[in-house]
Amino acid sequence: MVITGAAGFIGSRVAAAAARAGHDVLAVDAPDRALAPGTVRRRWDALAVPKAELDLASADLSALASADAVVHLAGRPGIRSSWGAEDAIRRDNVDATRRVLAAAAGRVVVASSSSVYGSAGRDRPTREDDPLAPASPYAASKVAAERLARRRPDTVVLRYFSVYGPGQRPDMAFHRFAEAALAGRPLPVFGDGRKARSFTHVDDVVAATLAATTAEVPDGTAINVGHPEPVTVRAAIALLGRVLDVRPRIEWAAPVAGDADRTWADPARARELLGWTPRIALADGLADQIAWHRGNLRHAETAPRRRSALDPEDAGHLGNVGHLENAGHLGTAGHLENAGHLGDAGHLGDAWHRESATAVL
Ligand SMILES: NC(=O)c1ccc[n+]([C@@H]2O[C@H](COP(=O)([O-])OP(=O)(O)OC[C@H]3O[C@@H](n4cnc5c(N)ncnc54)[C@H](O)[C@@H]3O)[C@@H](O)[C@H]2O)c1
């Protein structure tokens, strides 16, 4: 089984679980293409399965042809960072997917996203046949990748909903909240905290993904992989406070253009076709993720300093500058935006949000 994006948050868990389940795994990634290349490179180096460092948008992909299944998780994730990064998004999410679909000979499982739907309604969860309404370059790239996937036989599209858990990407909400809370800083929240998400634990996502490599599924079918109970950001923060036994302080920031008010997964198709239903409740999953952050903190405090004190990633678990690394690979606009929520540069970030929102609407 080939797993692309295997150095990433979800891919590394899928690769480890597939190896544990007895599959012959080939991990594929191009860590320098990641949003957080330092973190991803270290995870890549530690990954204990056979690996091939391949840029899927340009490398020879003949290694994919001998696999029974390719799980295609590589790409450029994230709505916020996709504004201003349209070329990179097209390259890593659409061009790379086209090449993977062409190079593979067996089943391909393609990672898509709940963002293809735009916002869910209030009266019922989103079903796979509901109209698509992508509202960001990232969501549009996933719609384009899905369209490519539908043209190829033996392909399954998984629409993941807000994945969290150990190893979560540094640009994602719970990661930023947990790091802030553990450092005694206010939690940086975009918008008013009333947005609701079908937060889904990464180990549930791994189970659905592995099930999709062999399940009998009509070609090109899209399947929601999301927890059926949406939770608001405010409620998730309250849970986080309980796990940490602190009363979180919040630093409100302008909402992100293209970010849905609500995602809400209808899980019926996943249950029917994959025999999958999410098992991990948010309170337990958050405790799991916090334990991972605490482990990182202990590591950062006790590890001998091999890298420069100014290395932004080393500083990542110790203070605000940690996520500057992520910003560095997003182009100028992305840089301002990500940096905006990390400290003094805050107003640049907010101004950029307003600007991009104006440009888009
Ligand atoms: N995390 C979520 O909540 C979520 C939600 C919906 C969809 N997804 C999708 O799931 C997939 C995995 O997401 P993640 O959160 O693990 O992201 P991630 O950034 O941690 O992992 C993506 C990996 O893809 C690799 N990559 C990027 N471009 C590449 C290229 N051209 N060639 C080879 N490798 C390349 C990166 O190096 C990285 O390791 C992505 O396709 C993402 O869009 C994620």
The ligand as a Gaussian input file, in Angstrom:
#p B3LYP/6-31G(d) Opt

LIG

0 1
 N       -6.480000      17.883000       8.793000
 C       -7.738000      18.070000       8.454000
 O       -8.580000      18.457000       9.287000
 C       -8.207000      17.795000       7.064000
 C       -9.570000      18.018000       6.765000
 C      -10.004000      17.776000       5.469000
 C       -9.134000      17.308000       4.507000
 N       -7.807000      17.122000       4.827000
 C       -6.926000      16.644000       3.768000
 O       -6.233000      15.500000       4.246000
 C       -4.907000      15.462000       3.698000
 C       -3.884000      15.387000       4.820000
 O       -4.037000      16.539000       5.653000
 P       -3.059000      16.824000       6.891000
 O       -3.814000      17.648000       7.844000
 O       -2.431000      15.561000       7.336000
 O       -1.977000      17.736000       6.177000
 P       -0.364000      17.775000       6.324000
 O        0.071000      19.084000       5.776000
 O        0.036000      17.426000       7.708000
 O        0.083000      16.605000       5.344000
 C        0.162000      16.779000       3.967000
 C        1.461000      16.193000       3.490000
 O        1.509000      16.294000       2.068000
 C        2.850000      16.531000       1.707000
 N        2.891000      17.137000       0.362000
 C        2.412000      18.341000      -0.016000
 N        2.648000      18.555000      -1.316000
 C        3.282000      17.443000      -1.777000
 C        3.792000      17.058000      -3.045000
 N        3.715000      17.868000      -4.112000
 N        4.370000      15.843000      -3.164000
 C        4.470000      15.012000      -2.086000
 N        4.016000      15.332000      -0.868000
 C        3.431000      16.540000      -0.717000
 C        3.381000      17.448000       2.782000
 O        4.791000      17.413000       2.858000
 C        2.706000      16.905000       4.028000
 O        3.509000      15.978000       4.711000
 C       -4.779000      16.710000       2.831000
 O       -5.094000      16.366000       1.501000
 C       -5.843000      17.640000       3.384000
 O       -6.291000      18.573000       2.442000
 C       -7.337000      17.354000       6.066000

